[in-house]
Amino acid sequence: MHTFTSLGVIFGFLALQSTINHDIKTAFLWLGIALVVDGVDGSMARKVNVEKNTPNIDGSVLDNIIDYFTYVIVPAFMILEFNMVPDQWLYPSIFIILLTSCYTFSNKELKTEDYYFQGFPAAWNVVVLYIFILEMNQIVSLSFILFSAICTFIPIKTLHPLRVSKNKTMNLICTFLWVISIGFLIYQDNDKFVFELIFILTSLWFTLITLIRSLRKK
């Protein structure tokens, strides 16, 4: 099971290589596969009781190592390589991403009892994805990055669509549609309207659930 989890770092490396080759679409493909691995490995590990069967390996540490690489390092490098922010902000924005993510990955209270993330969960792969799909200019991209970094320290309750039990069926359906729409928006050159609409509506659903949960006191 831990071997399956470790595949994420390989897909992350392939995304990094694609970025170096200036092939952003393939980079997103590898990051997407890494995201799928990260999304399913936890439930699979719990089903086979991996903690009991391999007590000498800390799965959470392994997961954090891989996630920091695929969620933080690779996307930060993509921002640099594809000049997503103004030149004078390239390195400052990347340093902000790296440092705020260190806080996120060391935060013992990152998740609530009902499995929401507290604050922005260092999902910089998703941030870069939105910058690319929405074709944000450099100023808007920088503003989005800074806003996300600030949200790291604000106790908003960010939806984890695979773990949160409330509205889980709807969350899973929206996640599936969101992923499908991303695939078409990245790799399909024509007839994008329907998939743009799906992408926007599912994104609004995730945002709505996050806002509703954040406004609750407990």
C-alpha positions in Angstrom: 0.0 0.0 0.0 2.8 2.4 0.8 4.3 1.5 -2.5 1.2 2.7 -4.2 1.3 6.0 -2.2 4.9 6.4 -3.2 4.0 6.4 -6.9 2.8 10.0 -6.3 6.4 11.2 -6.1 7.2 9.6 -9.5 4.2 11.3 -11.1 5.3 14.5 -9.5 8.8 14.2 -10.9 7.3 13.5 -14.4 5.3 16.7 -14.0 8.5 18.6 -13.1 10.2 17.2 -16.1 7.3 18.2 -18.3 7.5 21.7 -16.9 11.2 21.9 -17.6 10.3 20.9 -21.2 7.6 23.7 -21.3 4.9 21.1 -21.8 2.3 22.5 -19.3 -0.5 20.2 -20.5 1.5 17.0 -19.8 2.6 18.5 -16.5 -1.1 18.9 -15.5 -1.7 15.3 -16.6 1.0 13.9 -14.3 -0.2 16.2 -11.4 -3.7 15.0 -12.0 -2.6 11.3 -11.8 -0.7 12.1 -8.6 -3.8 13.8 -7.2 -5.9 10.7 -7.9 -3.3 8.5 -6.1 -3.4 10.9 -3.1 -7.2 10.9 -3.2 -7.7 7.1 -3.0 -4.6 5.8 -1.1 -5.9 6.9 2.3 -9.2 5.0 2.1 -7.4 2.0 0.6 -4.9 2.0 3.5 -7.7 2.1 6.1 -9.5 -0.8 4.5 -6.4 -3.1 4.6 -5.3 -1.7 8.0 -1.9 -0.8 6.7 -0.9 0.8 10.0 -1.2 -2.5 11.8 0.5 -4.5 9.0 3.4 -2.1 8.5 3.9 -0.5 12.0 7.5 0.6 11.2 6.3 3.0 8.4 4.5 6.2 9.2 2.1 6.6 6.4 1.2 10.2 7.3 4.8 11.3 7.1 5.2 9.6 3.7 2.0 11.2 2.5 3.2 14.7 3.6 6.6 14.3 1.9 4.9 13.4 -1.4 2.2 16.0 -1.1 4.7 18.8 -0.4 6.5 17.8 -3.6 3.4 17.5 -5.8 1.2 20.2 -4.2 3.9 22.8 -3.5 7.3 22.3 -5.1 6.2 21.4 -8.6 3.4 24.1 -8.9 5.8 26.7 -7.5 8.3 25.7 -10.2 5.5 25.9 -12.8 4.8 29.5 -11.7 8.5 30.3 -12.2 8.9 28.5 -15.5 5.8 29.8 -17.2 6.1 33.3 -15.8 2.7 33.4 -14.3 3.3 36.5 -12.2 5.1 39.8 -12.9 8.9 39.3 -13.0 9.6 41.3 -9.8 7.2 39.0 -8.0 8.4 35.7 -9.3 10.7 34.7 -6.5 8.8 36.5 -3.7 5.6 34.7 -4.6 7.4 31.4 -4.8 9.0 31.9 -1.4 5.6 32.8 0.1 4.2 29.6 -1.3 7.0 27.5 0.1 7.0 29.1 3.5 3.2 29.2 4.1 3.1 25.6 3.0 5.6 24.6 5.6 3.1 26.0 8.2 0.3 24.0 6.6 2.1 20.7 6.6 3.2 21.1 10.2 -0.1 22.3 11.5 -1.5 19.8 13.9 -5.0 21.3 13.7 -5.1 21.3 9.9 -8.3 19.2 9.8 -11.5 19.6 11.7 -13.3 16.7 13.3 -15.6 16.5 10.3 -12.6 16.4 7.9 -12.7 19.9 6.5 -9.3 21.7 6.2 -8.8 24.7 8.4 -7.5 27.4 6.1 -6.1 27.0 2.6 -4.6 23.5 2.5 -1.6 24.3 0.3 -3.3 23.0 -2.8 -1.0 25.1 -5.1 -1.5 22.5 -7.9 -5.2 23.6 -7.9 -4.2 27.3 -7.8 -1.9 26.9 -10.9 -4.7 24.9 -12.6 -7.2 27.7 -12.2 -4.6 30.3 -13.3 -4.1 28.3 -16.5 -7.8 27.4 -17.3 -9.1 30.8 -16.5 -6.2 32.4 -18.5 -5.5 34.9 -15.7 -3.1 37.6 -16.5 0.0 38.1 -14.3 -1.5 40.7 -11.9 -4.7 38.6 -11.3 -2.5 35.5 -10.9 -0.4 37.2 -8.3 -3.4 38.5 -6.5 -4.9 34.9 -6.4 -1.7 33.5 -5.1 -1.4 36.1 -2.3 -5.0 35.7 -1.4 -4.6 31.9 -1.1 -1.5 32.4 1.0 -3.3 34.7 3.4 -6.2 32.2 3.6 -3.6 29.7 5.0 -3.9 31.6 8.3 -7.6 32.3 8.2 -9.8 29.6 9.8 -12.1 29.1 6.9 -13.2 25.5 6.5 -12.2 24.2 3.1 -14.1 21.3 1.7 -12.3 17.9 1.4 -14.7 16.4 -1.2 -13.6 12.8 -0.6 -13.7 12.8 3.3 -16.5 15.1 4.3 -19.6 13.0 5.0 -22.3 15.7 4.7 -23.5 16.1 1.1 -21.0 13.4 0.2 -22.8 12.0 -2.8 -23.2 15.5 -4.3 -19.6 16.3 -3.5 -18.4 13.2 -5.2 -20.6 13.8 -8.3 -19.3 17.4 -8.5 -15.7 16.2 -8.1 -16.1 13.7 -10.9 -17.7 16.4 -13.2 -15.0 18.9 -12.2 -12.2 16.5 -13.2 -13.9 15.6 -16.5 -14.4 19.2 -17.3 -10.7 20.0 -16.6 -9.6 17.2 -18.9 -11.7 18.6 -21.8 -10.7 22.2 -21.1 -7.0 21.4 -21.1 -6.9 19.0 -24.0 -9.9 20.0 -26.2 -9.5 23.0 -28.4 -13.1 23.5 -29.6 -16.6 23.4 -28.2 -15.6 24.2 -24.7 -18.7 26.1 -23.5 -20.4 23.1 -21.8 -17.3 22.1 -20.0 -16.5 25.7 -19.0 -20.0 25.8 -17.5 -19.5 22.6 -15.6 -16.2 23.7 -14.3 -17.6 27.0 -13.1 -20.7 25.4 -11.5 -18.8 22.7 -9.7 -16.3 25.3 -8.5 -19.1 27.4 -7.2 -20.5 24.3 -5.4 -17.2 23.7 -3.6 -17.0 27.4 -2.7 -20.6 27.4 -1.4 -20.0 24.4 0.9 -16.8 25.9 2.2 -18.5 29.2 3.0 -21.5 27.5 4.7 -19.2 25.4 6.9 -17.0 28.3 7.7 -19.9 30.4 9.0 -20.9 27.6 11.4 -19.4 28.1 14.9 -18.6 24.4 15.3 
